[in-house]
């Protein structure tokens, strides 16, 4: 799983990288069902889903249920945004802030290398 894997479910998707998993669903109920499946599969392999580190987010433009998700004896906190594989995702699916962050990083890199780019000792071929 070092390069990541994608598992398709009846409803939703699981994107998995070591220690980073995203479970998707069209509704909160689908996410809950898919999380139950993940917890069951993990248990069968001798693994445990850490409820303290596990968060969930509902992406919607409308009103949302902001309550925590409860499965068995575990309670999972709902968040409005989180960082996944270096990208900040938010519950409104708005990417303006993330795009600005990436542009600022690119600008810092460019200007840090600007003297090298303008160097007469480098070939332009």
PLY file of the C-alpha trace (Angstrom):
ply
format ascii 1.0
element vertex 125
property float x
property float y
property float z
element edge 124
property int vertex1
property int vertex2
end_header
0.00 0.00 0.00
3.04 2.34 -0.20
1.74 3.95 -3.40
-1.82 4.05 -2.16
-4.83 1.99 -3.04
-8.42 2.68 -3.99
-11.26 0.39 -2.93
-14.66 0.87 -4.47
-17.67 0.15 -2.30
-21.34 -0.23 -3.17
-21.70 3.37 -2.04
-18.59 5.51 -1.75
-14.87 4.98 -1.97
-11.89 4.29 0.26
-8.57 5.94 -0.64
-5.75 4.48 1.40
-2.12 5.37 2.03
-0.11 4.16 5.02
-1.67 5.75 8.11
-3.91 7.99 5.96
-7.31 6.78 4.80
-10.21 8.71 3.30
-13.65 7.15 3.31
-16.22 8.79 1.08
-19.97 8.57 0.77
-22.79 10.64 -0.64
-24.45 10.88 2.77
-23.45 10.77 6.42
-25.13 7.35 6.63
-22.97 6.02 3.78
-19.80 7.28 5.48
-20.93 5.60 8.70
-21.63 2.32 6.87
-18.24 2.44 5.09
-16.43 3.22 8.34
-18.11 0.19 9.94
-16.84 -1.94 7.03
-13.32 -0.57 7.48
-13.41 -1.21 11.23
-14.60 -4.79 10.67
-11.92 -5.47 8.02
-9.27 -3.91 10.26
-10.35 -6.05 13.20
-10.15 -9.19 11.03
-6.51 -8.30 10.27
-5.69 -7.59 13.91
-5.73 -3.80 13.51
-7.71 -1.19 15.41
-9.04 2.13 14.09
-7.87 4.85 16.50
-11.03 6.81 17.35
-9.03 9.72 18.82
-7.10 10.26 15.58
-10.00 9.50 13.25
-12.07 12.48 12.10
-14.82 12.82 9.54
-16.04 15.64 7.38
-19.25 16.14 5.42
-18.81 18.12 2.20
-22.01 20.02 1.50
-23.19 23.43 0.44
-26.38 23.11 2.44
-27.12 22.67 6.15
-25.29 19.87 7.88
-25.63 17.68 10.92
-22.65 18.68 13.07
-22.93 15.87 15.59
-20.16 13.36 16.16
-20.43 9.95 14.52
-20.91 7.02 16.93
-20.02 3.47 15.98
-19.94 0.72 18.59
-18.13 2.26 21.59
-16.27 4.83 19.48
-17.13 8.45 18.83
-15.64 10.18 15.79
-15.33 13.96 15.71
-16.70 15.96 12.78
-14.32 18.63 11.44
-14.80 21.50 8.99
-11.35 21.04 7.41
-8.36 18.74 7.56
-5.03 18.19 5.91
-4.64 15.03 3.78
-1.44 14.22 1.88
-0.36 17.86 2.01
-3.67 19.33 0.85
-6.13 21.17 3.09
-9.69 20.04 2.35
-12.75 21.86 3.69
-16.41 21.02 4.09
-17.55 23.56 1.49
-15.17 22.12 -1.15
-13.71 25.58 -1.77
-10.13 25.49 -2.99
-9.28 29.24 -3.08
-7.18 29.13 0.09
-5.32 25.99 -1.02
-4.56 27.52 -4.42
-3.21 30.68 -2.73
-1.01 28.58 -0.44
0.43 26.70 -3.44
1.04 29.94 -5.36
2.87 31.43 -2.36
5.04 28.31 -2.04
5.83 28.43 -5.77
6.72 32.15 -5.54
9.02 31.55 -2.57
10.78 28.74 -4.46
11.14 30.84 -7.61
12.54 33.89 -5.83
14.89 31.71 -3.76
16.33 30.40 -7.07
16.07 33.66 -9.04
19.79 34.47 -8.92
20.56 30.98 -10.19
18.08 31.39 -13.06
19.71 34.68 -14.08
23.27 33.38 -13.77
25.41 33.88 -16.87
27.37 30.73 -16.03
24.39 28.46 -16.76
23.65 27.31 -20.26
20.18 28.15 -21.55
20.10 25.04 -23.75
0 1
1 2
2 3
3 4
4 5
5 6
6 7
7 8
8 9
9 10
10 11
11 12
12 13
13 14
14 15
15 16
16 17
17 18
18 19
19 20
20 21
21 22
22 23
23 24
24 25
25 26
26 27
27 28
28 29
29 30
30 31
31 32
32 33
33 34
34 35
35 36
36 37
37 38
38 39
39 40
40 41
41 42
42 43
43 44
44 45
45 46
46 47
47 48
48 49
49 50
50 51
51 52
52 53
53 54
54 55
55 56
56 57
57 58
58 59
59 60
60 61
61 62
62 63
63 64
64 65
65 66
66 67
67 68
68 69
69 70
70 71
71 72
72 73
73 74
74 75
75 76
76 77
77 78
78 79
79 80
80 81
81 82
82 83
83 84
84 85
85 86
86 87
87 88
88 89
89 90
90 91
91 92
92 93
93 94
94 95
95 96
96 97
97 98
98 99
99 100
100 101
101 102
102 103
103 104
104 105
105 106
106 107
107 108
108 109
109 110
110 111
111 112
112 113
113 114
114 115
115 116
116 117
117 118
118 119
119 120
120 121
121 122
122 123
123 124
